[in-house]
Amino acid sequence: MTSQEIRELCARPGKSTNNGSRGRLSRADRAKVLRKTGCTCHVCGEHLRQKWQADHVVPHKLGGAAALDNYLPICRECNSLRWFHSPEVIRLIMRLGIYAKLEIRNKTQLGEHLLPLLLKRLETKDRRRTSRQAAANRQLPPTSGGER
């Protein structure tokens, strides 16, 4: 793999090639998707409980169909990290993650630089999630319609 190929993989993707509807899976179809992997996330292998998502094998944005054979079960965290990346980009991300882990483990200069960047990113993500959850939990004031 060349430097240019890596830069191209890291570039922002173009516009979606799929303008069709993503569709919704029925309960029966969701059960079929979940059984494909024995109720585990197809990315990390974690046992899935009630809150899981149906992941497009070929991402919708990249032209993937809303067909049963294009879905696999995935946990929310993996799905939020996977986004719509192509298999080539996922492999690059995994490779970079392994290299970063080794740099942190070996306490190299790069590893010592990466650690605070990762912690800052995780903190920002937690703040956004907490903020969204708080907004969703806020109750609207009762309406005055119908009072006399």
N, C-alpha and C positions, 0 to 999 in steps of 0.2 A: 504494500500500500504506500502510495506517495504522499508527500505533504499536500499537494494539490487535491488529491482524492479525499483526504481527511478534511480539508477546508470546505470542499463541496458538500460533504456529509453534514458538516456543522453549520452550513449556511441556512438561512431561513427558507422554509419550504414555500413553494408557489401556492397559488390559489387552488381551492378544492376542485378536483375533477369530477366529483359526484354531487350533483344538485338534487338528487332524489331523496325521498323520505327515509329516515332511519327505521321507521316502523317500530312497533312494540311487540314484545314477545308475550304470548299467552302464558298462563300459569303452567300448563302442560308442557309448552316448549321450554320454559325456564327450567323445569324439572329435567327435561332431556339434556339441556346444556350442562346442568350441574352434574349429572351422572357421567358425562364424558370423562371427567377426571376423578371420579370417586369423591366428589364434594371437596376438592382441594383447588386452590388458586393455581392456575396453569403457569404462573411466573415464579412465585416463591415457594409453592407447595404447602402453604399454611391451610389447615382445615377451615373451611368456610362455614360460617354460621348463617344467620338470617340476612345480614347486610352484605351482599355481594353484587357484582355487576356482570353483565354479559359483554365480554370484550370481542370486538371485531378482530378476527385473525388478520384479514386484510383490512386496514383501517378504512372507515367510511370515507374519510377525506381523500384517501388515495384510490377510491373507486370500489371499495369493498361492498358486497351486496348485503342486504338485510335478510340473509337466508340462514336457516338453522345450521348448515354446515360451515358457516363463516363465524360462528360464535364459540367462545370458550369461557368458562367461569374464571373470574379474577377478583381478588380482594380490592377494596376501594383504594388502599394506599398504592398498590402496584398499578392500578389503572390510572391514578392521578400522576404517577411518574412516567408511565408508558406513553401517554398522550396518543399521538397519531404517528409515531415514529416508524419508519420502515425497519425491516429486520437488520439491514446493514447498519443503521444508526443505533439500534438497540445493542448490537454486538460491539460497536465502538464505545458506547456508554459503559457497557459491562467491562470492557478492557480498561478503559480509563479509571473506572471505579476500583478495579483490582490493583492497578498501578498506584492509585492514590492511597489505598489501604496499606500497601506495602511501604510507601513513603512515610505514612504516619506511624506505622508499627516500628520502622527502623529509625524514627526520629531524625530524618534527614532535614536539611534546610527547607526543601520543598514541602515535606510533611508538616513541619512546624508552621509553615505559611498557610497550608490548606486547612488545618484544624480550626483556626478561628473563623475562616470563611465559611466552613460547613456549619459551625455552631451559630453564626450570625444568620445564615439562611434558614436553619431549622427554627430559630427563635422568631424570625419574621413570619414563617409559615404558621407557627403556633398562634401568633398574635392575630393573623388574618382569620384563622379557623375560629378562634375564640370570639372575635368580633362578629363573624357571620352567625355563629350559634346564638350569641346574645341578641342579635337583630331578629333572628327567627323566633326566639323565645319571648320577645316582647309582645305583649297583648295590646291590641288596639282598644281604645276607649269604647265603651258601649255606645251604640247609636241612639239618638233620641227619637228616631222615627217610630211612630205608633203611640207615643205618649200623649196624653190629653191633659 
